C-alpha cells in the first residue's frame, strides 16, 4: 500500500513585490532579473509568519479533502525557515489547528516536500496511518541577504500542503544526496558560549549560494531523476500528463525540458514568474494552483522533481485521483 492525494491547499503572503519594487532598493532592473531567473514578481511575508502560511495551507488542504483534524494520523512539514529552531513547525501547526497526532519536520531544503512524501509512503507501507498532512512552508525572505541581488531576487515565501489517504497511487520515488555544504548554505546562530571559539565579527547567517554550481548540479539531476522514476514505474513519455518541477529558476527548468524530449514542453507546469522560488513550498503550491484550476483529470500521471541544498535531489511519479 502507498497513498493517494485526497486534497491540496496553499497559503499566500500578503505582500506581492514586483521586479520594479526591487529596482528601488538595489542595483538591478526588470530585464536583468527576468533574463536570469524568469521571475516577474514574488510574494513575501508582511505581518504574517511562516507558521501562519503553513496553517492556512493545512486548513485549505483539509477542506479540499473533506476531512477534519481529528482524522489526521501524522503531520509532516518540510521547511528550513521555521519560526523556531525548536519546536518544529509541524508541532506549531498541530497546536494551532488542534490536531493530536505525531508531528515532525524534515529538512532537505528545496527537496523537502518530496522527501516528506517518501517518508509518508513508509508509514502507509507499515499500515500505521490512514490520513497524513504533508506541508511545505518557507519564509525565504528572512534568509536572503537583501543587500546582495544575486540571491535575494530569486527567493520568496509561501506554503503548500496535501492530505494523503490510503491508496496505490504513489508509483515510484527517488531521493538522493551528495554532501557539499559550500554550494548553498545558511549558518546557524553563533551563540555566546565562553568555552567555544567565537565566530568572527563579520559572521552572518544569510543564505549563501554559488549560482553557477547550483545550476550545473540542478540541470543534470532534474532530468536524471525524472528518467529514473519513469523507468522504475515503467512509464514512457506518452504516459506523462504533467511534470511539476521545483520552481528554482526558469533556465534550469528549460534545460531539463531539453534533456527529456519524449515529454512535450507544454506538459511542464511553471509558476515561477508569479511566485519566485519558495524552496520546499514550491511544488505543493504549484500542485494546488493547477488542481484548483481543474487541470488534472482522474488517472493522470504526474511527475515531480526537486533539488536543493545538501545537496539533495528527489523525484516521484504519482497517479492523480479525482474525489
N, C-alpha and C positions, 0 to 999 in steps of 0.2 A: 504493500500500500504506500502511496505517496500522498498527494493532495490535489485539490482543485482551488482555483481562486474564486471566492464567493462574492467579494466586493472590493472596491477601490476607493480611496479618498485622498485629499490633499489639503494642505494649509498654506496660505499665501500671505507674506508680509504686507504691511500697509503701504510701504514706500516703493514706488517704481522710479528708478533712476535711468535716464537715457544716456547715450554717449555724450550728448550735448551738456548734460549735467556734470559729467566728469571733466569736460573741457574747462569748466570754470574753476576746478580745483587742482588740476595737474597739467603737465605739458603733454598734451595728446590731441587727437582730433578724431572725428567720426570715421573717416576713411581708414585711418591707421588701425583703429580697433576692429572695424568690420573685416578688413583685409586679413588680419592675423587670427581672428577668432570667430567671425561670423555673428558676433553679438551686437544688437542694437540697443537693448535695454535689459535691465535686471531688477529683481525685487530684493530689497534689504529691510531688515528689521528697524522699526522706529521705536515705539514704546513696548511692543510685544517681545517676548523671549522666545528662544527656540523651543522651550517646553510648551509654550502656548501653541506654536505651529504644529508640534507633534500631536498634541491633544486634539486639535482641530482636525488633523488628518485622520486620527484614530476614530473619532466620532463619525466623521464623514464615511469612512470605510465600513464601520459597523452598521450605519444606516443603510448603506448600499447593499450590504449582505443580509440585512434583516435580522440581525442578532443583537442581544444586549450584553452588557459587561458580565453578567452572571454566567454567560455561556462561554467565556474565554477560559482556556486551559493554560495559555502561555502567552507572554508578551516578549518579543524580541525587538530591540531598537539598534539600528546601525547608525553610528554617529562618531565624529571626532571633535565635536564642538558643543557638547552639552553644557548646561548652565553650571554644573558642578563637576569636579573631578570625581567625587563621590558624594551622595548616592548616584546611581546610574540614572540616565534619562528614562529608561524603561520603568524603574521604580517610581520616578516622579509622575510619569503618565499613569501608572497603576493607581497611585494615590489620588490623582486629580479626577480620573474617570470613575473611581470607585470599584475597581476590579480587585480580586483577591488571589489571582493565580501567580505562579512564579514569573519573575521578570528579570531580564538582564540585557546588557549592552554587548554589541560586537563592534570591534574596531578593526576594520580592514580598509579604512579610508574610502575612496570612491567605489570600491568593490563591495562595500559592507552590506548593501541590501541583498546582493546575490549570494554572498556568504551566509546571510541570515536565512535565505530560502533553503540553502543546502543543509543548514543546521536543523531547520524545521522538518525537512524531509526525514531526518534521522529519528525524530520524535514520532512521526507518523509510522515509520517502519517498525518501531518498537511498540506501536499501539498505545502510546502514553497520552495522546491528545486527540481531541476532535476539532476544536476551533482554536486557531492561532492568529494573533495580531502581530504583523511584521511592519515596522516603521523605519523609514529612512528620513532623518531630520538633521539639518545643518544650519548653522549661522556662520557661514564662512566669512562674512564681512568683519567679524571680530578677530579673525586670524590673519586677515590680509593687512599688509602694510600700505596704507593709503597715500604714502609719500613715494611709493615705488609702483610705477604704472604697469610693468610687465606682468605682475600677478594680480593686482587689485582690480584691473579691468575685467578679469575673467570670472571671478567668483561672486556668488550670490547666495541668498538664503531661501529656505523653503522646506517643506515636509511632504512626504507621500506615504501612503500606507495601503496594505492589503489585508483582508481577512481570508484565511485559508480554512478549508474544510476537508473532510475525508474524500478521497478520490484517487484517480490513477492518471493525473494529467501533468505531473512533473516528469517529463520524459527522459531528460538527461541533464547532467551538470558537470562542470569542470571548475575547480578552484586551484589556484597555484600562487606561489610567492617566490620572489627572487630577492633576498635581502640586500638592500642597498639604501642606507639612510641618507646618503649625501644628495640624492637627486631631488627629493621632495620631503620636507620635514618642517616641524614646528617644535621648538624645545619647550619643556615644562617649566614651571616656576623654579627660580633658582634657590629659594629658601634662605634661611639665615643661621643654619646650624654652625656653632662655633668650632666644631671638630672637622668640618668639611672644607676643602679648598673652595673659596668663593669664586663665583663667576666674575668675569671682567666687567668693568663699569659699562662697557658698550654692549653687554648682553641684551638680546631681545628675543622674545618668543613669538614673533610674527612668522608666518609661513614663508619658507624659502624654497625656491624652485629653479631647477636647471631646465628651462623650457625646451632646449634642443634635445636633451637626453630623454625627457618625458615623451616628446614627440616620437623619437626613434623607438622607444620601448612600446608605446601605445600602438603605433602604426603596425608593428609586427604582431603584437599579442592579440589585438582585436580580431583580425582576420583568422589567425591561427586557432583561437579558442572557438570561434563560431564554426569553423570547419570540423573541429573535434567533437562538439556536441551534436552536430548534424550526423557525423559518422556513427557516434555511439547510439543515436536514436534511429539510425537507418533512414535518414531523411535526405532528400535531394532538393536542389534549388526550387524546383516547381512546387514542392510541398510547403514552402515557407510563405505564410501570408504577410507577416511583417517582422522587421528587425527593430528592436528598441536598444540602441547603443547608448552608453554613457555620454551625456552631453558635456564633453570637456572642451572641445574645440572643433569647429566645423571642418577644418582642414584634415584633422585626424579621421573624422567620420568619412570624408570624401576619399581618403586614401584607402580605408577599409573597404569601401564600396568598390573601388577599382580592383581590389585583390579577390573579390568574390563575384565575378561576372555572372555566375549562374543565378544570382538573386538580383532582379531588376532594381535599379537605384531608387525608384519611387516607393519601394517597399520598406526603405529605411526611414523611420519616423524621426523627425527633428523638431525641437522647440528651443534650441539654444539661443536663437535670435531674440526671443522674448524673455527667456528665463535665466540665461547665463549658466555657469557651472555650479550646481548645488551639491556636488560631491555625492555622498551616499543617497541623497534625496532625488537625484536627477531621474533615475529610471522609474521609480514609483510615481513621481509627478507626471512624467511622460505617459505612463500607463493609464493613470487616472484621467488625464486630459483626453486621450483618444477613446477611452471607454465611455466617458460622458458624451462624446460626440457620436457614439454609436458606430464607431469604426469596426470593431471586432465582431465577428459572426461565430455562431456555435461551430466548434470544431476547428477553428483557425489555429494554425501552429505559429507561435510567437518565439522568436529568438531574442535573448538579451545578452549583452556583453559589457563588461566594465573593466577598468584598470585604475590603479591608484597608488598612493604612497605605500611603501613597504619594501620592495614594490610588490603589489598584488594584482592578480587578474582573476576574472571569473566570467563564466558564461553558462547559459542554460537554455533548454527548449521546453516550452510549456504549451499544452493544448488548452485553448480557451473554451469555456463552457458558459452558455447563457443560462441565467437563473430561470 
